[in-house]
Every structure is written in C-alpha cells, then in structure tokens.
Amino acid sequence: MRQDPAGGLPAIPVLELGTAAPVAMVEAERARTLSLVAAATRFVPRPALQAADHLSRRWLERADTPYLPEIAAVAEALGQPGGWFLNACYEWGCTSAVGPLPGKETNRLIRVLDWTLAGLGKTIVAARRAGPAGPWTDLTWPGYSGVIQALAPGRFAAAFNQAPMHVKGSGYLLDWARNRHAVWRRPALPPAHLLRRVFDQAASYAQAKTWLVETPLALPAIFLICGPKAGEACVIERLEDHAEVIEGPAAAANHWQRVERPSRPRGAGSPGRRDQLARDQGSAGDDFAWLRPPVLNPTTRLAMTAEPATGNLKAQGFEKDGPATAVLCLNEA
C-alpha cells in the first residue's frame, strides 16, 4: 500500500479505468474490495445476505438499469454474497455545497459524505473513467457501478445526498417499510445510476442539469451540480417525478428546503450541517481547514472539493477516529 511520506497515511489509489466496467476495479483492488465487503456485512448472517442479494437484484432488474450486466459481473467476481446488495444500498448522510471559489468567477463542489459503515474511508479509490461525453473522475469504491460524487473537467462536478424519509404517519419502522415498498414498485433509475449516465453522456452543465431535473427516479434524492462558468451552480431537490431547483451558491444536507412533503431528515443534525457549510463555502480555502463539526463528525468517511474549470480535485478518506488516508490532489484538466 502506498504511503504518505509526511504523515504515514495510505494514499487513495488512482485507477485508470477508462471505459472498462467496474469489475476491473475489483480485479485491480481485490484486497480492498474484500475488506469493504467484510466490513459492510460482518453482522449479517450469510442466509440474510443471500436474501438481500436476491431482493437487490430483482429491484435493479425492475428498474431496468443499463448497468445490470456490470453489477452481475461484480457479484460473480466477488465469489461471495454481497455484490448486489452493496450496489443497491443507500443509507448515508451528506453535507455538500456548490458556488464560486473565493474571489473568482469559477465554481467548485464541496462534498462531505457521512456513513456509519466503518471501512468506507480507508477503501475509497479515485477511478478515472471515460464515456461518450469525455473523461471524468469518480470518487468511489471497488465494484460500485453507480456514481455518488465525481468531476468531469471542463463540464461539471456533481454529487447527490440522500433525501429525507417520507413520513407517512405510521412510526419510523412502518414508514421505512412503506417507503421501501413504494420504491420496489417503481420501475425507474436509482439516483446513483442517473448520475452515472450524466457523467458518461452529458456534454455540458446545462444538459446535465436538465437530465437531473427531468428524468424519472426510483426514489427521491438531492443533487448538487456546478459547471465551470459563473451562474452554473444549483441544488436540485428531486422527488420521483418532480423537482425543486435552488440556484447557487447553495448548500444542502439531508432535509428538504423547497420540497413540501412531511419528512424525517437523514443523519444527525442535518439543518446545522447545511447552515454551517452554507456560511463557510464562500470563504473556504483550498485545504480542508473548513471541515469542522458538525459537518465533520464520527460518521464522516470522505471530504472532497472539485473544480470543473481547472480540473483540480482534492479528497481525503476518514474513519471514526480521524483521517484514514493522505490528501489526494489531482489536476484532471
């Protein structure tokens, strides 16, 4: 494992994936992949994980995602249960912002991913990918087919936050089950697969924004996207067939700001996380000094900044006790 000579922390691997399918990441980083799967499933009995794989596969088949063959190849390459389940899992909190760099007319995405799952911070990879619209860099995990956050230099940077849970008045567990049942019945793309399509095929910020606003979704999401030019930044609060757009500069966490629907925020302290990053984004420097509580918390697994105009990308993995990787600095222009 490569080491950071200054602090002894492992480096985030940079994988030249190109047009290869995600199974290539599994093959290139097998030890990292198995470590992640083991951490994600260590409290799940094998029969339960096999059942979760079966249900996840059926849901993805109903969604008619074009990435189904990729996920099948990942599941086969793993040689153990978990591949389908991990590609259908959405249980995180995030705090993100889009807007101009201090004193400039160009934009950046500021992104913090929170998840209770231990091991995510130390197993993250930067995958350089390519699609019909051009190259892009994905901050992801080996074997994951969708996209949660990425940078397409010269085009846009984007990410999505998990949306709040729709409150149906049945109590937490029944509300969760009823929401899952609604997702099961809806044949539309998951948010991570829509974002993958956008990075592969959208030639511009304007086209990407249109697709994120208009494409039917299997479940709600909060997208953030910024292009290289002034005025190209927004938060898109997405329901399955409806969108509310907040023009940038703007920040979002895991609660609705414009959507009018009874809901329960994801993660801890969503309004406080959003408010702090909204205050800090306009003055934050090019390091991670802006990353402080409550935006930084024990469930933080990734911090990232991405600039579409320059191609500059910085990222660092975190675990419960602090930084888990060295800071990755790339120029993708």
Buried (B, 14 or more C-beta within 10 A) or exposed (E): EEEBEEEEBBBBBBBEBEEBBBBBBBEBBBEBBBBBBEBBBEEBEEEEBBBBBEBBBEBBEBBEBEBBEBBBBBBEBBEBBBBBBBBBBBEBBBBBBBBBBEEEEBBBBBBBBBBEBBBBBBBBBBBBBBBEBBBBBBBBBBBBBBBBBBBBBBBBBBBBBBBBBBBBEEEEEEBBEBBEEBBBEBEBBBBBBBBBBBBBBBBBBEBBBEBBBEBEBBBBBBBBBBBBBEEBBBBBBBBBEEBBBBEBBBBBBBBBBEBEEEBBBBBBBBEBBBBBBBEBBEEBEBEBEBBEEBBBBEBBBBBBBBBBBBBBBBBBBBBEEEBBBBBBEBEBE
